[in-house]
Amino acid sequence: MRKILILFAHPMLHKSRVNQQLIKTVQGLKNVTVNNLYEQYPDFFIDVRHEQDLLLAHDVIIWHHPFYWYSAPAMIKEWFDLVLEHGFAYGRDGNALEGKTAMTCITTGGRDQTYQSNGLNRFPIRDFLLPFNQSAHLCKMDYLPPFVVHGAHLLDEMAIAERCKNYKCVLEFLRDGDLSGVRNSKEAYMNQLIT
Amino acid sequence: MHLDEIFFKIIIYLLAAVISVPIAKKLGLGSVLGYLIAGIVIGPYVLEFVGNEGDGVMHIAEFGVVIMLFIVGLELHPSMLWRMKRLIFGLGGMQIGFTALIFALITAFFWLNTAQAITTGLILSLSSTAIVLQTLSEKDMLQTRGGRHSFAVLLMQDISVVPIFAILALFANQVVSDTVGVNELNEGAPSGWYQLLIIIGAVGIIVVGGRYLAHYVFKFIAETGLRELFTATALLLVIGIAGFMDVVGLSPALGTFLAGVVLANSEYRYELEDNLEPFKGLLLGVFFISVGASINFGLLLDHWQLILLILTIVIVVKLLVLFLLGKLFKLGKSHNMLFTFSLAQAGEFGFVLISFASQNAIYDTFTSGILLIVVALSMLTTPVLFIINEHIIQPRLIKSDKRDHDVVEDNGHPVIIAGFGRLGQVLGRFLNANRINSTIIDNNPHNIEYLKKFGYKVYYGDITKKDMLEAAGAAKAKVLVVAMGERRQIDKLVELTQKHYPNLKLVVRAVDVAHDLALQNTGVNAHRQDTFDSAIQLGTDALNALGVNPHQSYRSALTFKHLDKRFMKNLQQRYSKDDPHFVMETKQFSEHLENILLMQQKHPYQEFDCAWDTHSLIDEAMEEGGENKEILK
């Protein structure tokens, strides 16, 4: 069983519909740690040592956040800037994360059709995740296809519940399953990959 | 007197002070009463250590009053005086006028002739600047409305000593001319106009000298860098002015007061105050001791009924006049009580004026003796009056204000704020802004009156009592914020709440580090040192003012705060075996600081922001470049 670390960042969780449910669903899972960054560091004063220890102690790292401006909320960026130190996470001597697996879990208002060259957002969603993709690679991690909840604003309760169940299955797969098929897969989404 | 006699007397005086004042303070009687009692004890009627030279001592000690008035003047800005002119001349003038009039009428009716009656009226209308100011400032009440009104009246009384002297001089002339031929009058006291000229001249010299010369003199002395020279200059200044005034025939105290006012804007003001303060305190103490020693108990015992009668009349009349005037000037009840009770005694200028009157045959020996005793005894009653006011009248006033403790409507507010002073108010505003309604309790009725104007609903009550806590809604509330300023009260409330309302979350103010550590033990939900964050913030401002990058200082502040939390936890672990309060207080503060600094070395705060630093990246890039290194321009 692998250990999964969810680095969760939502600045206004009480106003969220989807993310709240997603996290609630997976919070209690065995070997899954939810690290609620905005709650932990309300003043953005990230405890770098603590975060690095967490990274060392887990095998699968998930960045879970709403998709703000084709990217992540500021806290995630702060986390990247401070926690992935040269000599720890990357660089000639930075091997702490070598061999681990990374994945993105996002919720976005745009429906999947819009994330195409002829759509409103003009590019597939994996394109927008390139920074995360490459960052993971620089840290010698494998980057999986993302788990994405599209059209988040329009989902009703049932649809949300479905997505939550899906997320749970993905995590269980990441924890227990054989990842050789999915590592560095060029697939667009993680959502269907496991079913 | 031989040297050893002088030493003996000095030792006696100082010993008396050192013994009686701490006792008096412990008993809540105030230092002045302590000095007075010391004087009585060492005086000719009890221990007989001091006696007739009491007069001489009193002259020296009067310097205490003189210095005190200089310092009072220093603290005044002429603009403040001008602003208070209504109080000073209106309230003060009326107090003197009416009181003097009533006393004059009473004494004229019963005992004295006209001149004597007016003299007595004027003398008795004055209150004791020394005692009242000292007591009010000890009790921290100078800034209250009642305190300020008292201050204004005292100021007017000090000012009026000059015209009173002039009036007495006139009577003296009258006496002289009654018993002596008119021709000899011209060789006697100077005429009215001449006197006026002298007064104007003297005042002029002080004002001009103070405004233009003093600065250069002080600068010259200060540049020597010798501390004692400045002290000498300050003393020289005060004594010089006092002496000058004396020669000219004016009140020394008023002269120094004036000098103080002129120098209030000088940059050497604090230095002056600093240097003179110890002298003032000591000399005032000796002054009060000599007042106590000068009470003629023989005369007192012989005529105690008369004296008691006069004393009662004096106090009652003064109380009445003050009370009515206070109402006229719209003082609130409790402020008026403070005002009334604090000024109801006769003042130390009484001694000076009575002696003057006696020397000039306005009074005979008997009258002056009796009056001196009355004045001294009335001064003795001051602390008692203060006590009556504080413990009997004020509490009753608060009750009669239809408050009792307020009936708190249980609105089911989720938060109770206990204590609505400086900290509670800001906190309340913040919670308000977050649309959290709080029930606010405070036990200072002045606060409540004041805050009502700003639209706050503050209940009066002592929330460290169980019924008040219950009435405030502790059973239904979710959080109790303990924002009071006194440690004992805070601890009491915490204990009470945890005992009776264990589900009520406690957010507690800690008054210092020791308290913070102690609160850690009690398991409250949150506790915080009240001044810590402000101190760090101001420190950040200081860094920014030095030109440090604001983000850098901000990060630095954050780091410091987080590290301090860690230090505190570690300190806590070290001390948790013993009662941290006890241990913190017995260990030297420096050791505590040493601990903090040691820990700081172990947690260098660079570690938090390493990633922003690119040095290691640059090193690696340089190494990997090798011969292919391109040094980019």
Interface residues (C-beta under 8 A of the other chain):
Chain A: D43 F45 I46 D47 V48 R49 D81 L82 V83 L84 E85 H86 G87 G91 R92
Chain B: L558 T559 H562 E607 F608 D609 C610 A611 W612 T614 S616 L617 E620 E624
